[in-house]
Amino acid sequence: MPASPSTARAINDRLALRLLQDEGPLTATQLKTLTGLSRPTVADLVERLQSSGLVRVVGESGAERRGPNAKLYGIVADRAHLAALDVRTESLSLTVADLLGTTIAEASAPIDGEDGTGPAVEKAVSLLERTAKSAGVERLHSVAVGAPGLIDPATGGLRDSAKLPEWHRRLIDALQERLPATVLVENETNLAAVAEQRAGAARDRDTFVLLWLGQGVGAAVVLDGRLRRGASGGAGELGFLPVPGTSGLPSATGCEGGFHELACAAAVQALAVEHGLDPADALTSGYGPFLDALARRLAVGAAAVASVLDPGCVVLGGETGHRGGRELAARVEAELAALSPLRTEVRATELGDAAVLRGALLAARDAAQDELFGPPEHGSDGRRS
């Protein structure tokens, strides 16, 4: 069925806004060319978007100087402001940005939950409020939080975990109570995968798996362009994968004995000591025997992922993936080729430690733009409500 006039207008407006987001300021003629719409339709949508406060004239095209088509139209970046938080066990990093995702303020601070859950939460929320205010932001539209742990698909909140500080879960409630903003929370590894797909090592991949190799071990699964979380939010809990070469089997309450035992930061450091290396420099030392031994360990987990999902590409993220870089990735790929008949490329992260915060900012930007750029709401009679 053909779209109604109001639906068609909403679709055209959304298309134009996405082009302005991706391409930057454009003239009406450029919008006409990129959208394939007629000149009158483009003129109408530009007027509509200006009236709604989403688009304004930001300059003139250098190549065109005659008539209204010479005007450059751009998204009103300060129409809404966003925040992204990367919550670690004992620290917090955050970014405040405009509607286009351009950073306007950053901050970080250590947070010691041993001082008490309440003080830790207050320190985190206050840091965000101060940072936003110092940047001239009075109200945040969307806030995205990246944190370790499982996200409950029913509530959207962090699930209980004895391994995580209590202030992590309390922080989400506090943000929702204190801020007149949409607050989103997502697993840190999933956000890192979103960032790598859209701005990092997996830009050309619709299907891949990100292995998060840090203090904890996990994975994010992207299939056919979509992040897959699983029935309970636990897709990618690779640390619990039973593998050979460990002290035993993992359990429902702990991943000791699982892949975590081979690949977590403590295990990598211990392996470095076994090879007579300083753990702080081992991953960048270029020492072949150590990198080969580590690659064999990582290939065990990657082979399990490949045998079930056949992703075609595995990205090594987290501190180990970042510091090991292409040299470690190449060795893991070679080891994996010997373990699995499924051809799987292994790449190093391009975003490193910034991946989680970058992914959180993308999530906050998408949430704000989905609301502001979305089609008008309709009542049961099909009219705008």
KEKE-3310 file (N, C-alpha, C; in steps of 0.2 Angstrom, whole numbers, plus 5000, padded with zeros to 4 digits):
npx = (5004:5002:5011:5004:5001:5006:5014:5024:5030:5036:5045:5053:5058:5066:5075:5082:5087:5096:5105:5111:5116:5126:5133:5136:5134:5123:5117:5101:5100:5110:5104:5092:5098:5104:5093:5084:5072:5060:5062:5052:5048:5059:5061:5050:5052:5064:5059:5050:5058:5066:5057:5053:5064:5075:5084:5095:5101:5118:5128:5135:5137:5152:5153:5142:5133:5121:5104:5092:5097:5111:5112:5118:5112:5111:5111:5104:5114:5115:5102:5099:5107:5119:5125:5138:5144:5157:5158:5169:5176:5182:5182:5177:5173:5168:5158:5152:5141:5135:5120:5124:5134:5146:5160:5159:5164:5174:5177:5184:5186:5193:5184:5180:5172:5173:5171:5158:5142:5133:5141:5149:5140:5135:5147:5149:5137:5137:5149:5145:5135:5142:5151:5143:5137:5148:5150:5140:5128:5112:5102:5101:5098:5098:5106:5119:5125:5139:5143:5151:5144:5128:5114:5097:5085:5071:5070:5079:5089:5105:5109:5109:5124:5137:5150:5151:5153:5141:5138:5137:5125:5116:5119:5113:5099:5100:5104:5092:5083:5088:5091:5083:5081:5083:5089:5100:5106:5120:5129:5146:5155:5146:5144:5156:5158:5148:5154:5166:5160:5154:5164:5176:5187:5178:5171:5168:5160:5146:5143:5151:5162:5166:5180:5182:5195:5201:5202:5191:5183:5174:5162:5155:5141:5138:5127:5122:5122:5115:5116:5117:5109:5104:5093:5092:5100:5113:5121:5137:5145:5159:5169:5164:5165:5169:5185:5200:5215:5213:5210:5199:5182:5170:5158:5140:5142:5154:5168:5180:5191:5185:5186:5190:5200:5211:5213:5211:5216:5225:5229:5236:5246:5253:5257:5266:5276:5281:5288:5298:5296:5292:5277:5270:5275:5275:5266:5269:5281:5286:5291:5292:5290:5282:5271:5266:5262:5252:5243:5239:5231:5221:5216:5209:5197:5192:5190:5180:5169:5169:5165:5152:5146:5151:5157:5166:5174:5184:5186:5199:5197:5197:5210:5221:5219:5220:5234:5241:5239:5241:5250:5248:5235:5237:5244:5235:5225:5232:5234:5221:5217:5222:5215:5201:5190:5184:5185:5192:5194:5205:5206:5214:5208:5203:5199:5203:5205:5195:5184:5172:5167:5165:5155:5145:5142:5137:5126:5118:5117:5110:5098:5093:5091:5082:5071:5069:5071:5061:5046:5030:5020:5005:4987:4973:4965:4973:4978:4990:4994)
npy = (4994:5011:5024:5035:5053:5060:5050:5048:5061:5061:5050:5055:5067:5061:5054:5064:5070:5060:5060:5073:5071:5061:5066:5079:5097:5102:5108:5113:5108:5098:5089:5086:5078:5068:5062:5059:5065:5077:5094:5104:5095:5094:5107:5109:5100:5105:5118:5113:5106:5116:5124:5116:5117:5108:5109:5122:5136:5136:5141:5145:5137:5135:5133:5137:5152:5158:5161:5152:5139:5140:5141:5132:5119:5113:5101:5106:5106:5109:5106:5096:5087:5075:5061:5050:5036:5026:5013:5007:4994:5001:5015:5029:5035:5048:5057:5071:5077:5085:5084:5079:5071:5076:5079:5089:5090:5081:5069:5060:5049:5041:5029:5022:5009:5004:5014:5015:5012:5022:5035:5032:5031:5044:5052:5048:5052:5066:5070:5069:5078:5090:5091:5092:5104:5113:5114:5121:5115:5113:5103:5086:5075:5062:5048:5036:5021:5011:4996:4982:4966:4957:4962:4964:4958:4960:4971:4980:4984:4982:4966:4957:4953:4945:4947:4960:4978:4985:4998:5000:4995:5003:5015:5017:5018:5030:5039:5039:5044:5057:5064:5073:5064:5052:5036:5024:5008:4997:4982:4982:4976:4973:4987:4990:4982:4988:5000:4997:4991:5002:5012:5007:4992:4983:4989:4985:4974:4964:4953:4947:4943:4950:4948:4951:4955:4957:4963:4955:4942:4941:4941:4949:4947:4950:4948:4948:4962:4965:4967:4953:4948:4937:4925:4928:4939:4935:4931:4928:4926:4921:4919:4908:4897:4880:4874:4865:4863:4870:4872:4865:4864:4877:4885:4888:4899:4904:4908:4902:4890:4890:4898:4910:4908:4906:4917:4929:4945:4943:4930:4932:4940:4931:4922:4929:4931:4918:4917:4925:4939:4956:4959:4971:4975:4965:4962:4971:4968:4960:4948:4932:4918:4920:4927:4918:4907:4914:4916:4903:4900:4910:4906:4894:4898:4906:4897:4889:4899:4901:4888:4887:4899:4903:4916:4923:4933:4939:4950:4956:4963:4974:4976:4967:4964:4976:4980:4970:4970:4970:4961:4951:4947:4942:4930:4923:4921:4912:4901:4898:4894:4882:4875:4875:4872:4882:4897:4911:4927:4936:4951:4965:4977:4993:5004:5002:5006:5016:5011:5007:5019:5026:5018:5019:5033:5033:5025:5034:5045:5039:5036:5048:5054:5046:5049:5063:5064:5055:5048:5057:5054:5044:5044:5033:5036:5039:5051:5065:5064)
npz = (5000:4996:5005:5017:5015:5026:5032:5022:5022:5034:5032:5022:5029:5039:5031:5025:5037:5041:5031:5033:5045:5042:5031:5034:5033:5019:5003:4996:4984:4984:4993:4986:4975:4982:4989:4979:4978:4972:4968:4973:4984:4992:4995:5003:5014:5019:5024:5033:5043:5047:5053:5064:5072:5070:5060:5052:5043:5040:5033:5017:5001:4994:4980:4974:4972:4969:4972:4982:4984:4987:5000:5014:5024:5040:5054:5069:5081:5095:5099:5107:5121:5126:5135:5139:5148:5155:5165:5176:5187:5198:5194:5184:5168:5157:5144:5138:5125:5110:5099:5087:5092:5094:5105:5119:5132:5144:5157:5171:5185:5199:5208:5223:5229:5242:5251:5253:5247:5244:5245:5234:5223:5224:5221:5208:5201:5204:5197:5184:5183:5186:5176:5165:5168:5168:5155:5150:5149:5153:5153:5150:5137:5133:5141:5141:5148:5149:5156:5165:5166:5166:5157:5161:5150:5152:5161:5158:5166:5176:5180:5196:5203:5212:5209:5205:5210:5221:5219:5206:5201:5208:5203:5191:5195:5202:5193:5185:5193:5197:5185:5172:5160:5147:5152:5148:5148:5145:5142:5143:5134:5123:5119:5115:5104:5095:5093:5086:5075:5069:5068:5069:5069:5063:5052:5039:5041:5043:5051:5064:5078:5094:5104:5121:5130:5145:5162:5164:5154:5139:5126:5112:5101:5084:5072:5055:5055:5067:5085:5095:5110:5117:5126:5139:5140:5141:5130:5124:5135:5137:5146:5154:5146:5145:5143:5137:5147:5159:5177:5180:5179:5175:5185:5190:5198:5196:5185:5186:5180:5167:5151:5155:5164:5156:5148:5155:5161:5172:5170:5158:5163:5172:5162:5155:5165:5167:5155:5158:5157:5159:5165:5162:5150:5141:5131:5121:5118:5108:5109:5103:5108:5119:5114:5105:5113:5120:5110:5106:5117:5116:5104:5106:5113:5102:5092:5097:5097:5083:5078:5082:5078:5066:5062:5053:5056:5069:5082:5092:5107:5121:5134:5132:5118:5112:5116:5112:5098:5080:5078:5088:5084:5071:5074:5082:5072:5064:5072:5074:5062:5061:5070:5066:5052:5047:5039:5047:5049:5060:5069:5076:5089:5084:5091:5104:5122:5121:5116:5123:5128:5117:5110:5119:5118:5105:5106:5115:5106:5096:5102:5106:5093:5087:5094:5092:5078:5073:5065:5066:5081:5081:5084:5087:5076:5066:5065:5070:5087)
capx = (5000:5006:5011:4999:5005:5010:5020:5029:5033:5040:5050:5058:5062:5071:5080:5086:5091:5101:5110:5114:5120:5132:5137:5137:5129:5121:5113:5095:5102:5113:5099:5088:5102:5105:5087:5080:5066:5059:5064:5047:5047:5065:5060:5045:5055:5068:5055:5047:5063:5068:5051:5053:5070:5080:5089:5096:5106:5124:5133:5134:5141:5158:5153:5135:5132:5115:5098:5092:5101:5117:5112:5120:5108:5114:5107:5105:5118:5113:5095:5099:5114:5120:5131:5140:5148:5160:5159:5173:5175:5184:5183:5171:5174:5162:5159:5146:5141:5129:5116:5128:5139:5153:5162:5160:5167:5175:5179:5185:5188:5193:5178:5181:5165:5174:5169:5151:5138:5130:5146:5152:5135:5135:5152:5148:5132:5140:5154:5142:5131:5147:5154:5138:5136:5154:5150:5135:5123:5108:5098:5104:5092:5099:5112:5120:5130:5142:5145:5152:5138:5122:5108:5091:5081:5065:5070:5084:5094:5110:5107:5113:5130:5141:5156:5151:5151:5134:5136:5136:5117:5113:5120:5107:5093:5101:5104:5085:5080:5091:5091:5077:5084:5082:5095:5101:5112:5121:5135:5152:5157:5142:5145:5163:5156:5144:5159:5170:5156:5152:5169:5183:5190:5173:5167:5165:5157:5139:5143:5158:5162:5171:5182:5184:5201:5203:5201:5186:5183:5168:5161:5149:5140:5134:5125:5118:5121:5112:5119:5112:5110:5102:5087:5093:5105:5120:5125:5144:5148:5164:5173:5162:5166:5174:5190:5205:5221:5212:5210:5193:5176:5167:5151:5135:5143:5161:5171:5186:5190:5183:5191:5193:5206:5217:5213:5210:5222:5229:5232:5241:5252:5256:5261:5272:5281:5283:5293:5304:5295:5289:5270:5268:5278:5275:5261:5272:5289:5287:5294:5288:5287:5276:5265:5264:5259:5246:5239:5236:5226:5215:5213:5204:5190:5190:5188:5173:5165:5169:5162:5145:5143:5154:5156:5170:5179:5184:5190:5202:5196:5200:5217:5225:5218:5223:5241:5244:5239:5240:5255:5245:5229:5240:5246:5229:5222:5236:5232:5214:5216:5224:5210:5195:5190:5180:5190:5190:5199:5206:5208:5214:5203:5206:5197:5206:5201:5190:5178:5166:5164:5162:5149:5139:5140:5133:5119:5115:5115:5104:5091:5090:5089:5076:5065:5069:5070:5057:5040:5025:5015:4998:4982:4970:4962:4978:4980:4995:4992)
capy = (5000:5018:5028:5041:5059:5062:5045:5050:5067:5058:5046:5060:5071:5056:5052:5071:5071:5055:5063:5078:5068:5057:5070:5086:5102:5101:5113:5110:5104:5091:5085:5083:5073:5062:5059:5058:5069:5083:5101:5106:5091:5095:5114:5108:5097:5110:5122:5109:5105:5123:5126:5111:5118:5103:5111:5129:5138:5136:5145:5145:5133:5138:5132:5140:5158:5161:5158:5149:5133:5141:5140:5126:5117:5108:5099:5110:5102:5110:5105:5091:5085:5068:5059:5043:5034:5020:5012:5001:4992:5006:5021:5031:5040:5051:5061:5075:5079:5087:5080:5076:5066:5080:5079:5096:5090:5075:5069:5054:5049:5034:5028:5017:5007:5002:5019:5014:5012:5029:5039:5030:5033:5052:5054:5047:5057:5073:5071:5070:5085:5096:5091:5095:5111:5117:5114:5125:5110:5113:5097:5080:5072:5054:5046:5029:5019:5005:4993:4975:4962:4956:4967:4960:4960:4962:4978:4985:4986:4977:4960:4955:4949:4945:4949:4967:4982:4987:5005:5000:4994:5009:5021:5017:5021:5037:5043:5040:5049:5064:5068:5072:5061:5045:5033:5017:5004:4991:4978:4986:4972:4975:4993:4990:4979:4993:5005:4994:4990:5008:5017:5004:4987:4979:4993:4982:4967:4964:4948:4946:4942:4954:4945:4956:4952:4962:4960:4950:4939:4940:4942:4952:4944:4954:4944:4951:4969:4966:4964:4948:4948:4931:4925:4931:4944:4932:4929:4930:4925:4917:4917:4902:4892:4875:4873:4861:4867:4874:4868:4861:4866:4883:4883:4893:4905:4907:4906:4899:4883:4892:4901:4916:4906:4906:4923:4936:4949:4940:4925:4935:4943:4926:4919:4934:4930:4912:4918:4929:4945:4961:4959:4978:4976:4958:4962:4975:4966:4957:4941:4927:4912:4922:4929:4911:4904:4917:4915:4897:4900:4913:4902:4889:4902:4909:4891:4888:4904:4900:4882:4888:4905:4905:4924:4925:4938:4940:4956:4956:4969:4975:4978:4962:4965:4983:4981:4965:4973:4966:4955:4945:4945:4937:4924:4920:4919:4906:4896:4896:4890:4875:4872:4875:4872:4888:4902:4916:4932:4939:4958:4969:4983:5000:5009:5001:5007:5021:5008:5007:5025:5028:5014:5022:5039:5031:5023:5039:5049:5035:5036:5055:5056:5042:5052:5069:5063:5050:5050:5059:5049:5045:5041:5027:5038:5040:5058:5066:5064)
capz = (5000:4996:5011:5017:5014:5032:5033:5017:5024:5040:5029:5018:5034:5042:5026:5025:5043:5041:5026:5036:5050:5039:5026:5036:5030:5012:5000:4994:4977:4986:4996:4980:4972:4987:4991:4973:4978:4968:4971:4978:4990:4996:4998:5008:5020:5022:5028:5039:5047:5050:5058:5070:5075:5069:5054:5051:5039:5043:5029:5010:4997:4990:4973:4972:4975:4967:4974:4989:4984:4989:5007:5017:5029:5045:5060:5075:5086:5102:5101:5113:5123:5127:5140:5139:5154:5155:5172:5178:5194:5203:5191:5179:5163:5154:5139:5136:5118:5107:5096:5082:5095:5095:5112:5122:5139:5146:5164:5174:5192:5203:5213:5228:5232:5249:5255:5254:5240:5244:5243:5227:5218:5224:5217:5200:5198:5204:5192:5178:5184:5186:5169:5160:5169:5166:5147:5148:5147:5158:5153:5146:5134:5133:5144:5140:5152:5148:5162:5165:5169:5162:5156:5161:5145:5154:5165:5155:5171:5177:5185:5202:5203:5217:5207:5203:5215:5222:5217:5199:5200:5211:5199:5186:5198:5204:5186:5182:5198:5197:5179:5167:5154:5146:5154:5145:5151:5141:5143:5140:5128:5117:5117:5111:5097:5091:5091:5081:5069:5065:5068:5070:5065:5059:5048:5033:5043:5046:5055:5068:5086:5097:5111:5126:5134:5150:5168:5163:5147:5137:5119:5109:5095:5079:5066:5050:5057:5073:5091:5098:5117:5120:5129:5146:5140:5142:5124:5124:5142:5135:5152:5157:5142:5147:5138:5140:5149:5165:5183:5181:5175:5178:5188:5189:5202:5195:5179:5187:5176:5161:5146:5159:5167:5151:5144:5158:5162:5177:5167:5153:5166:5174:5157:5154:5170:5165:5150:5160:5154:5163:5163:5159:5143:5138:5125:5116:5118:5101:5110:5099:5112:5123:5109:5102:5119:5121:5104:5106:5122:5113:5098:5109:5113:5096:5089:5100:5094:5075:5077:5083:5074:5059:5061:5048:5058:5076:5084:5098:5110:5128:5135:5128:5111:5111:5117:5107:5091:5074:5079:5091:5080:5066:5077:5084:5066:5061:5077:5073:5055:5062:5074:5063:5045:5045:5038:5051:5050:5066:5068:5082:5089:5081:5096:5111:5128:5120:5112:5127:5129:5110:5109:5124:5115:5099:5109:5117:5100:5092:5106:5105:5086:5086:5097:5088:5070:5071:5062:5071:5084:5078:5088:5084:5070:5061:5065:5075:5093)
cpx = (5004:5006:5007:5004:5009:5016:5025:5033:5038:5046:5056:5062:5067:5077:5085:5090:5097:5107:5114:5119:5127:5136:5139:5133:5129:5117:5106:5096:5105:5108:5094:5092:5103:5099:5083:5074:5066:5061:5059:5047:5053:5064:5055:5048:5060:5065:5052:5052:5066:5063:5051:5060:5076:5086:5089:5101:5113:5130:5131:5139:5146:5157:5146:5134:5125:5109:5098:5096:5108:5118:5114:5116:5112:5110:5109:5108:5116:5106:5094:5106:5114:5126:5132:5145:5151:5162:5163:5173:5177:5185:5177:5174:5168:5163:5152:5146:5135:5125:5119:5133:5146:5154:5163:5163:5168:5178:5180:5187:5188:5187:5179:5175:5166:5172:5162:5147:5136:5135:5148:5147:5135:5141:5152:5143:5134:5145:5151:5138:5136:5150:5149:5137:5142:5154:5144:5128:5118:5103:5101:5097:5092:5106:5113:5126:5132:5145:5146:5145:5133:5117:5102:5086:5074:5064:5074:5090:5100:5107:5111:5119:5135:5148:5157:5150:5144:5133:5135:5128:5114:5114:5115:5101:5094:5101:5096:5082:5082:5091:5085:5079:5082:5089:5095:5107:5113:5128:5141:5155:5153:5143:5151:5162:5153:5149:5163:5167:5155:5158:5176:5184:5185:5168:5164:5162:5150:5139:5150:5157:5168:5173:5185:5189:5204:5204:5196:5187:5176:5168:5155:5148:5135:5133:5120:5116:5118:5115:5114:5114:5108:5096:5087:5098:5112:5123:5132:5148:5153:5168:5171:5163:5171:5179:5196:5211:5219:5211:5204:5188:5173:5161:5146:5137:5150:5164:5178:5186:5188:5188:5194:5199:5212:5218:5212:5216:5227:5233:5237:5247:5256:5260:5267:5278:5285:5289:5298:5303:5292:5282:5267:5270:5277:5272:5264:5279:5291:5291:5290:5286:5281:5270:5262:5260:5252:5241:5236:5231:5220:5212:5208:5197:5188:5187:5181:5168:5164:5165:5154:5142:5145:5154:5161:5175:5178:5189:5192:5201:5199:5207:5222:5225:5221:5231:5244:5244:5238:5245:5252:5239:5232:5241:5240:5225:5226:5234:5225:5213:5218:5219:5203:5195:5186:5184:5187:5196:5199:5209:5209:5210:5207:5204:5200:5202:5195:5184:5172:5163:5161:5156:5143:5137:5136:5126:5115:5112:5109:5097:5088:5088:5083:5070:5064:5068:5064:5050:5035:5021:5008:4993:4979:4967:4967:4981:4986:4992:4996)
cpy = (5006:5021:5034:5047:5061:5057:5047:5056:5065:5054:5051:5064:5067:5055:5059:5072:5067:5057:5068:5076:5065:5061:5077:5091:5101:5107:5109:5105:5098:5087:5082:5078:5067:5058:5056:5061:5075:5089:5103:5102:5093:5102:5113:5105:5101:5115:5119:5108:5111:5125:5122:5112:5113:5105:5119:5130:5139:5140:5144:5140:5137:5138:5136:5147:5162:5158:5155:5142:5134:5140:5133:5125:5112:5107:5104:5106:5103:5109:5100:5089:5078:5067:5052:5041:5027:5018:5006:4999:4997:5013:5022:5036:5042:5056:5065:5078:5082:5082:5076:5071:5069:5081:5087:5096:5082:5075:5061:5054:5042:5034:5021:5015:5005:5007:5019:5015:5019:5034:5038:5033:5041:5055:5054:5052:5064:5075:5072:5077:5090:5096:5094:5102:5115:5118:5118:5121:5110:5106:5092:5077:5064:5053:5038:5027:5012:5002:4985:4972:4961:4961:4963:4963:4963:4969:4983:4987:4980:4972:4959:4951:4950:4948:4957:4972:4984:4993:5005:5000:5000:5015:5022:5020:5028:5041:5044:5045:5056:5068:5067:5070:5054:5041:5026:5014:4998:4988:4981:4982:4973:4982:4994:4988:4984:4998:5003:4993:4997:5013:5013:4998:4983:4983:4990:4975:4968:4958:4947:4945:4947:4950:4950:4953:4957:4959:4954:4947:4939:4941:4945:4949:4948:4949:4948:4958:4970:4963:4959:4947:4941:4931:4929:4937:4942:4930:4932:4929:4920:4915:4910:4896:4886:4874:4868:4866:4871:4869:4864:4863:4872:4880:4889:4900:4907:4904:4903:4892:4884:4895:4907:4914:4906:4913:4930:4939:4946:4934:4927:4937:4937:4922:4923:4932:4923:4912:4923:4937:4950:4961:4966:4979:4970:4959:4966:4973:4963:4950:4935:4921:4914:4923:4922:4907:4907:4916:4908:4896:4904:4910:4897:4892:4904:4903:4889:4892:4902:4893:4883:4893:4906:4912:4926:4930:4939:4946:4955:4962:4969:4976:4974:4963:4971:4983:4975:4967:4968:4960:4949:4943:4940:4931:4920:4917:4912:4900:4893:4892:4883:4871:4871:4875:4878:4894:4908:4921:4935:4946:4961:4975:4989:5005:5008:5003:5012:5018:5008:5014:5028:5024:5017:5029:5038:5029:5029:5044:5045:5036:5043:5057:5052:5045:5059:5069:5059:5053:5053:5054:5050:5042:5036:5029:5040:5047:5059:5067:5069)
cpz = (5000:5003:5011:5017:5020:5034:5028:5019:5029:5037:5026:5023:5037:5037:5026:5031:5043:5037:5029:5042:5047:5035:5028:5032:5022:5010:4998:4988:4979:4989:4991:4977:4976:4989:4985:4973:4974:4972:4975:4984:4995:4999:5004:5015:5023:5027:5034:5044:5051:5055:5064:5074:5075:5064:5054:5046:5042:5039:5022:5007:4994:4983:4970:4976:4973:4970:4980:4989:4986:4996:5009:5024:5034:5051:5066:5081:5093:5104:5106:5115:5126:5132:5139:5145:5153:5162:5173:5185:5199:5199:5186:5174:5159:5149:5139:5129:5116:5103:5090:5085:5095:5102:5114:5129:5140:5154:5166:5181:5195:5208:5217:5231:5239:5254:5257:5247:5239:5241:5236:5222:5218:5220:5210:5197:5198:5199:5185:5178:5183:5179:5164:5161:5167:5158:5145:5147:5153:5159:5148:5143:5135:5137:5143:5144:5150:5154:5162:5168:5164:5162:5156:5155:5147:5157:5162:5160:5172:5182:5191:5201:5209:5215:5205:5209:5215:5219:5209:5197:5203:5207:5194:5189:5200:5198:5184:5187:5198:5191:5175:5160:5153:5147:5151:5148:5146:5143:5140:5134:5122:5115:5113:5104:5093:5089:5086:5075:5065:5065:5069:5066:5061:5055:5042:5035:5046:5051:5058:5075:5089:5104:5115:5130:5139:5157:5168:5156:5145:5129:5117:5102:5090:5073:5062:5052:5063:5079:5094:5106:5120:5124:5136:5146:5141:5136:5125:5130:5141:5141:5155:5152:5144:5142:5141:5143:5156:5171:5184:5176:5179:5181:5187:5193:5201:5189:5180:5184:5169:5156:5150:5162:5163:5149:5148:5159:5167:5174:5162:5157:5169:5168:5155:5159:5169:5159:5151:5158:5160:5161:5160:5152:5139:5131:5119:5115:5111:5103:5108:5104:5116:5119:5106:5107:5120:5116:5104:5111:5119:5108:5100:5110:5107:5092:5091:5097:5086:5074:5078:5079:5067:5058:5055:5050:5066:5078:5091:5102:5117:5128:5131:5121:5108:5111:5112:5100:5086:5075:5082:5087:5074:5068:5079:5077:5063:5066:5076:5067:5056:5066:5071:5056:5042:5045:5042:5051:5057:5066:5075:5083:5087:5087:5103:5117:5127:5117:5116:5127:5122:5108:5113:5121:5108:5101:5111:5111:5097:5096:5105:5098:5084:5088:5093:5081:5068:5068:5068:5074:5081:5083:5084:5077:5065:5061:5070:5081:5097)
residu = (MET:PRO:ALA:SER:PRO:SER:THR:ALA:ARG:ALA:ILE:ASN:ASP:ARG:LEU:ALA:LEU:ARG:LEU:LEU:GLN:ASP:GLU:GLY:PRO:LEU:THR:ALA:THR:GLN:LEU:LYS:THR:LEU:THR:GLY:LEU:SER:ARG:PRO:THR:VAL:ALA:ASP:LEU:VAL:GLU:ARG:LEU:GLN:SER:SER:GLY:LEU:VAL:ARG:VAL:VAL:GLY:GLU:SER:GLY:ALA:GLU:ARG:ARG:GLY:PRO:ASN:ALA:LYS:LEU:TYR:GLY:ILE:VAL:ALA:ASP:ARG:ALA:HIS:LEU:ALA:ALA:LEU:ASP:VAL:ARG:THR:GLU:SER:LEU:SER:LEU:THR:VAL:ALA:ASP:LEU:LEU:GLY:THR:THR:ILE:ALA:GLU:ALA:SER:ALA:PRO:ILE:ASP:GLY:GLU:ASP:GLY:THR:GLY:PRO:ALA:VAL:GLU:LYS:ALA:VAL:SER:LEU:LEU:GLU:ARG:THR:ALA:LYS:SER:ALA:GLY:VAL:GLU:ARG:LEU:HIS:SER:VAL:ALA:VAL:GLY:ALA:PRO:GLY:LEU:ILE:ASP:PRO:ALA:THR:GLY:GLY:LEU:ARG:ASP:SER:ALA:LYS:LEU:PRO:GLU:TRP:HIS:ARG:ARG:LEU:ILE:ASP:ALA:LEU:GLN:GLU:ARG:LEU:PRO:ALA:THR:VAL:LEU:VAL:GLU:ASN:GLU:THR:ASN:LEU:ALA:ALA:VAL:ALA:GLU:GLN:ARG:ALA:GLY:ALA:ALA:ARG:ASP:ARG:ASP:THR:PHE:VAL:LEU:LEU:TRP:LEU:GLY:GLN:GLY:VAL:GLY:ALA:ALA:VAL:VAL:LEU:ASP:GLY:ARG:LEU:ARG:ARG:GLY:ALA:SER:GLY:GLY:ALA:GLY:GLU:LEU:GLY:PHE:LEU:PRO:VAL:PRO:GLY:THR:SER:GLY:LEU:PRO:SER:ALA:THR:GLY:CYS:GLU:GLY:GLY:PHE:HIS:GLU:LEU:ALA:CYS:ALA:ALA:ALA:VAL:GLN:ALA:LEU:ALA:VAL:GLU:HIS:GLY:LEU:ASP:PRO:ALA:ASP:ALA:LEU:THR:SER:GLY:TYR:GLY:PRO:PHE:LEU:ASP:ALA:LEU:ALA:ARG:ARG:LEU:ALA:VAL:GLY:ALA:ALA:ALA:VAL:ALA:SER:VAL:LEU:ASP:PRO:GLY:CYS:VAL:VAL:LEU:GLY:GLY:GLU:THR:GLY:HIS:ARG:GLY:GLY:ARG:GLU:LEU:ALA:ALA:ARG:VAL:GLU:ALA:GLU:LEU:ALA:ALA:LEU:SER:PRO:LEU:ARG:THR:GLU:VAL:ARG:ALA:THR:GLU:LEU:GLY:ASP:ALA:ALA:VAL:LEU:ARG:GLY:ALA:LEU:LEU:ALA:ALA:ARG:ASP:ALA:ALA:GLN:ASP:GLU:LEU:PHE:GLY:PRO:PRO:GLU:HIS:GLY:SER:ASP:GLY:ARG:ARG:SER)
# end
